[in-house]
């Protein structure tokens, strides 16, 4: 099976799942508790993706006090109150300087 046919099959499967769910649930309103639970899904997924990258950067547990990734993430959380762009700039600066000079 070549790569084009695999991509096409994946496209059909993914599109059909999304189209069916849109058709089935488009006219319904969800209860407030369900809406509240669904609003927490993005931050839970982002935490599940970022957590191992911050606390297990080498594939094994490292002390956060000496981890460049931890300090970059902490600075991003601290600078987030000033907006997304300052948070990105500060955390990337700390990460790059840390990787170049400390690690």
C-alpha positions as a Markdown table, in Angstrom:
| # | Residue | x | y | z |
|---|---|---|---|---|
| 1 | Unk | 0.0 | 0.0 | 0.0 |
| 2 | Unk | 1.6 | 3.2 | -1.0 |
| 3 | Unk | 1.6 | 6.5 | 1.0 |
| 4 | Unk | -1.0 | 8.2 | -1.1 |
| 5 | Unk | -3.6 | 5.5 | -0.5 |
| 6 | Unk | -2.8 | 5.5 | 3.2 |
| 7 | Unk | -3.3 | 9.3 | 3.4 |
| 8 | Unk | -6.5 | 9.0 | 1.5 |
| 9 | Unk | -7.9 | 6.3 | 3.7 |
| 10 | Unk | -7.0 | 8.3 | 6.8 |
| 11 | Unk | -8.7 | 11.3 | 5.3 |
| 12 | Unk | -11.9 | 9.4 | 4.7 |
| 13 | Unk | -12.0 | 7.9 | 8.2 |
| 14 | Unk | -11.2 | 11.2 | 10.0 |
| 15 | Unk | -13.6 | 13.2 | 7.9 |
| 16 | Unk | -16.4 | 10.7 | 8.3 |
| 17 | Unk | -16.1 | 10.6 | 12.1 |
| 18 | Unk | -16.2 | 14.4 | 12.3 |
| 19 | Unk | -19.0 | 14.7 | 9.8 |
| 20 | Unk | -21.1 | 12.2 | 11.6 |
| 21 | Unk | -20.6 | 13.9 | 15.0 |
| 22 | Unk | -21.5 | 17.2 | 13.5 |
| 23 | Unk | -24.7 | 15.9 | 11.9 |
| 24 | Unk | -25.8 | 14.1 | 15.1 |
| 25 | Unk | -25.1 | 16.8 | 17.6 |
| 26 | Unk | -25.5 | 20.0 | 15.7 |
| 27 | Unk | -29.0 | 20.8 | 16.8 |
| 28 | Unk | -28.7 | 19.8 | 20.4 |
| 29 | Unk | -27.7 | 21.9 | 23.4 |
| 30 | Unk | -25.5 | 20.4 | 26.0 |
| 31 | Unk | -26.1 | 20.6 | 29.8 |
| 32 | Unk | -24.0 | 23.2 | 31.6 |
| 33 | Unk | -22.1 | 20.6 | 33.5 |
| 34 | Unk | -21.0 | 19.0 | 30.2 |
| 35 | Unk | -20.1 | 22.3 | 28.7 |
| 36 | Unk | -17.9 | 23.0 | 31.8 |
| 37 | Unk | -16.3 | 19.6 | 31.5 |
| 38 | Unk | -15.6 | 20.1 | 27.8 |
| 39 | Unk | -14.1 | 23.6 | 28.4 |
| 40 | Unk | -11.4 | 21.9 | 30.5 |
| 41 | Unk | -10.3 | 19.5 | 27.8 |
| 42 | Unk | -7.8 | 21.8 | 26.0 |
| 43 | Unk | -5.8 | 22.7 | 29.1 |
| 44 | Unk | -5.8 | 19.0 | 30.1 |
| 45 | Unk | -4.5 | 17.9 | 26.7 |
| 46 | Unk | -1.9 | 20.7 | 26.7 |
| 47 | Unk | -0.7 | 19.7 | 30.2 |
| 48 | Unk | -0.5 | 16.1 | 29.2 |
| 49 | Unk | 1.7 | 17.1 | 26.2 |
| 50 | Unk | 3.9 | 19.6 | 28.0 |
| 51 | Unk | 4.3 | 17.9 | 31.4 |
| 52 | Unk | 6.7 | 15.1 | 30.2 |
| 53 | Unk | 8.6 | 17.6 | 28.0 |
| 54 | Unk | 9.2 | 19.8 | 31.1 |
| 55 | Unk | 9.9 | 17.2 | 33.8 |
| 56 | Unk | 11.4 | 14.4 | 31.7 |
| 57 | Unk | 13.5 | 16.3 | 29.0 |
| 58 | Unk | 16.1 | 13.6 | 28.7 |
| 59 | Unk | 13.7 | 10.7 | 29.0 |
| 60 | Unk | 14.3 | 10.3 | 32.7 |
| 61 | Unk | 13.3 | 12.3 | 35.8 |
| 62 | Unk | 15.5 | 15.4 | 36.3 |
| 63 | Unk | 15.7 | 17.9 | 39.1 |
| 64 | Unk | 13.5 | 20.9 | 38.1 |
| 65 | Unk | 16.0 | 23.3 | 39.7 |
| 66 | Unk | 18.6 | 22.4 | 37.1 |
| 67 | Unk | 16.3 | 21.9 | 34.2 |
| 68 | Unk | 16.3 | 24.6 | 31.5 |
| 69 | Unk | 12.9 | 23.5 | 30.3 |
| 70 | Unk | 11.4 | 24.0 | 33.8 |
| 71 | Unk | 12.7 | 27.5 | 34.1 |
| 72 | Unk | 11.5 | 28.4 | 30.6 |
| 73 | Unk | 8.0 | 27.0 | 31.3 |
| 74 | Unk | 7.9 | 28.8 | 34.7 |
| 75 | Unk | 8.9 | 32.1 | 33.1 |
| 76 | Unk | 6.2 | 31.6 | 30.4 |
| 77 | Unk | 3.5 | 31.1 | 33.1 |
| 78 | Unk | 4.8 | 34.2 | 34.9 |
| 79 | Unk | 4.9 | 36.4 | 31.8 |
| 80 | Unk | 1.5 | 35.2 | 30.5 |
| 81 | Unk | -0.3 | 37.9 | 32.4 |
| 82 | Unk | 1.3 | 40.5 | 30.1 |
| 83 | Unk | 0.2 | 38.7 | 27.0 |
| 84 | Unk | 1.1 | 35.8 | 24.7 |
| 85 | Unk | 3.9 | 37.5 | 22.8 |
| 86 | Unk | 5.9 | 38.6 | 25.9 |
| 87 | Unk | 5.5 | 35.1 | 27.4 |
| 88 | Unk | 6.8 | 33.4 | 24.2 |
| 89 | Unk | 9.7 | 35.8 | 23.8 |
| 90 | Unk | 10.8 | 35.5 | 27.4 |
| 91 | Unk | 10.5 | 31.7 | 27.6 |
| 92 | Unk | 12.2 | 31.2 | 24.3 |
| 93 | Unk | 15.0 | 33.5 | 25.3 |
| 94 | Unk | 15.5 | 31.7 | 28.6 |
| 95 | Unk | 15.4 | 28.3 | 26.8 |
| 96 | Unk | 17.9 | 29.3 | 24.1 |
| 97 | Unk | 20.3 | 31.0 | 26.5 |
| 98 | Unk | 20.0 | 28.0 | 28.9 |
| 99 | Unk | 20.7 | 25.5 | 26.2 |
| 100 | Unk | 23.6 | 27.5 | 24.7 |
| 101 | Unk | 25.5 | 28.4 | 27.9 |
| 102 | Unk | 24.3 | 26.2 | 30.8 |
| 103 | Unk | 23.6 | 22.8 | 29.3 |
